[in-house]
Amino acid sequence: MSATDTKFWSRSVTGFGIGLIVTASTSALLGSVDASRSGVASGTLTAFRQTGSVLGVALFGSLLAGMGAAASLDTACAIAVGSSS
């Protein structure tokens, strides 16, 4: 198995695992609050999840932008296909 195949499978397994964790944590959170407050809990969870996503994309984008346009495009492409640069 090549290094690219190994990275693909490890990232696939990681993504699948994160998907299971997010579902379980959402269920645990909503199960731990009163039914009358479930809307507030769901909204708060969604807001924090989206805030984390926005900050992660902004941080990653700023790191790539600091590398220069050509280098950041090459790096982004390499990450997208799972190969090392």
C-alpha positions in Angstrom: 0.0 0.0 0.0 1.4 3.4 -1.0 1.7 6.4 1.4 -1.1 8.1 -0.4 -3.4 5.1 0.1 -2.5 5.0 3.8 -3.3 8.7 4.2 -6.6 8.3 2.4 -7.7 5.4 4.6 -6.5 7.0 7.8 -8.3 10.2 7.0 -11.4 8.3 6.0 -11.5 6.4 9.3 -10.8 9.6 11.2 -13.7 11.4 9.5 -16.0 8.5 10.1 -15.1 8.4 13.8 -15.6 12.2 14.2 -19.0 11.8 12.6 -19.9 9.2 15.2 -18.6 11.3 18.1 -20.5 14.4 17.0 -23.7 12.4 16.8 -23.2 10.8 20.2 -22.2 14.1 21.9 -25.3 15.9 20.4 -27.5 13.1 21.7 -25.8 13.2 25.2 -26.2 17.0 25.4 -29.8 17.0 24.4 -30.6 14.1 26.6 -29.1 15.9 29.7 -31.4 18.9 29.6 -35.1 19.4 30.2 -37.4 19.1 27.3 -38.4 22.8 27.8 -34.7 23.8 27.3 -33.8 21.5 24.4 -34.2 24.2 21.8 -31.8 26.5 23.7 -29.3 23.6 24.2 -29.5 22.7 20.5 -29.0 26.3 19.4 -26.1 26.8 21.7 -24.4 23.6 20.5 -24.9 24.6 16.9 -23.6 28.1 17.5 -20.4 26.8 19.1 -19.9 24.2 16.5 -20.2 26.8 13.7 -17.9 29.2 15.5 -15.3 26.5 15.8 -15.6 25.7 12.1 -15.3 29.4 11.1 -12.2 29.9 13.3 -10.7 26.7 12.0 -11.2 27.7 8.3 -9.9 31.3 9.1 -6.8 29.9 10.8 -6.1 27.4 8.0 -6.7 30.1 5.4 -4.4 32.6 7.1 -1.7 30.0 7.3 -2.0 29.2 3.6 -2.1 32.9 2.7 1.1 33.5 4.6 2.9 31.0 2.4 2.2 32.9 -0.8 -0.3 32.3 -3.5 1.5 29.6 -5.5 2.7 27.7 -2.5 -0.6 27.8 -0.7 -2.4 26.6 -3.9 0.0 23.7 -4.1 -0.4 22.9 -0.5 -4.2 23.0 -0.6 -4.2 20.7 -3.6 -1.8 18.3 -1.9 -4.0 18.3 1.2 -7.1 17.7 -0.9 -5.7 14.7 -2.6 -3.9 13.4 0.5 -0.3 13.6 -0.8 2.6 15.2 0.9 4.2 18.3 -0.5 
